[in-house]
Amino acid sequence: MTPSTEREIDVVRSLVRAAGGADRPIHADVEATEYDWHVPNHFSREQMATLGQLGTSLGEALSKVLGERLRRAVDLRALPPTQHFRPALAEALGADGSFRIVLTCGEEPCGLAQIRVPTAVGWVSRLLGAETEEDRDLSELETELLADTVSMLGKAISGAVAERDGQAIQLHGSAWREGIDLPGQDDTEYCSFVFKTDPAGDREDIRLAIRCDALDALVGQVEAQEPSAGEQGNEKALLQEHFARTAVRATVRVGRAELTVRDLMNLEAGDVILLPMRPDEPIEVRVGDHVVSLARAVVSGGQYAVEILAPAGGKDRHNGPRKGRDHGGSNRN
C-alpha cells in the first residue's frame, strides 16, 4: 500500500467517525478512478464505441458524397466521438471561422453541423474550376453552390444514421457564418463527431454536435418506463422495509435556557439553572432537528427513561400510566 493510499484511507475513516459510525475494515485493493464532474457521462464506454462506428460510417458517407460532388477523391477521417456539456462544446466550436447549419431530429433542433470557412471556400472554388482555400466571404453564386453541397451532405448524414436504426437526423436550413447557437441548457449533453482530411493535423473540416438523448435509440438505450401501480407498491414496501432497519439517534430535550458567558463561567456545584417549563409539561423527543414525539420523564429498571405520550402534533393517547414496551437500554447496541 502506498503512502498516498494510506492517507486516503485515514481520511475515509475520519469521515466515517465524524458521521457517527464505527471504524470498519477498508479494502485498499478496490480499484477506483477519479471522476471529473465537468465531463458528461450520458453514454458508457461500450456505447461510445458504438457511436465511434457511426462516426466511421458518417465519414465514409460524407467522403463519398463530396468525392462525387467535387469529382475528386475525398477521404474524411472520423476521430473518436467525445461527450461535452453545452458550455464546453460551445467554447470548443468557437465563434468565428466557420459556417453553421442546424441539425434537427424530427422538427426539433438537436444540434449543429459546423464547416470551416476555408474548407467551404475550397469546395465551391473546386466546383468553379479553381483551387483555393481561404477565409473570405462567399459570392452569391458560391453561396448557392455551398447550399446545394450542404443539402447533399445532409442526405448522407440521414442515410448513415438510418442504416443503424437511429432517430432521423437532418440538416435544416442554410449555412450561416454566425448567429446560430447550440440548442439546449447548460446541462444539455452533446456528442461531438469531428472529421478531418488530415487526421494528424490540427484543422478539423466538419464537426457534428448532436444531443446525446437524440442518439439513445442508436446505441440501444431506451427511456425508462414508468413503473406500474403494482411495481410502485413493491418499491414502496421495499423502501419502508429498508428504512425500518435503519438506526437513528434520538435526543430527549427537557428545555432550553440562555446564559451569559459570565454566568456560565461562574457555575458551581449546587447552582440551579431554571428552565422555562413546568414539571407537568411534556418533553420533546427529537431526531436531528425534528420533534418526533412528546413524552414525560419516568424511571424504568433503575434507569432514567421517557414514556411516550403522543406523536408530535398529536393528542395524548392516555392520561395515566400505561404498561408499554421498553426501547433501548444498556443491553442494546
Number of C-alpha atoms within 10 A of each C-alpha: 7 7 8 9 12 12 11 12 16 13 12 14 18 14 12 14 13 10 9 9 11 11 11 9 8 11 8 13 8 6 6 7 5 5 7 8 7 9 13 18 15 16 21 10 10 10 16 19 15 16 21 18 16 23 24 20 21 25 25 19 20 25 21 19 18 22 14 12 17 19 11 11 12 17 17 24 22 24 17 17 21 18 22 23 21 22 15 15 18 14 9 10 18 9 14 10 15 22 22 25 24 24 25 19 18 11 10 11 19 23 27 25 25 23 23 21 22 18 20 26 22 19 22 25 18 17 16 13 9 11 12 13 16 12 14 11 12 16 10 9 11 18 18 14 19 20 16 14 18 22 18 16 21 20 16 23 21 18 19 22 20 14 11 14 13 19 17 16 26 26 23 18 14 17 21 15 18 13 7 14 14 24 17 15 10 11 11 16 25 27 25 22 24 22 26 19 17 13 14 7 8 8 13 20 20 23 19 24 27 25 26 21 19 18 22 17 14 20 19 12 12 10 9 6 6 8 10 9 9 9 11 12 12 12 13 12 11 12 11 12 11 10 10 9 8 8 7 9 8 13 13 18 13 17 12 10 8 10 9 8 8 8 10 10 9 9 11 9 5 6 8 8 11 10 12 10 12 8 11 8 11 21 21 22 22 17 14 11 7 11 17 15 19 23 22 18 16 11 10 12 8 7 10 10 18 20 20 19 20 16 16 16 10 10 10 15 10 10 7 7 8 8 6 8 7 11 8 9 12 6 5 6 5
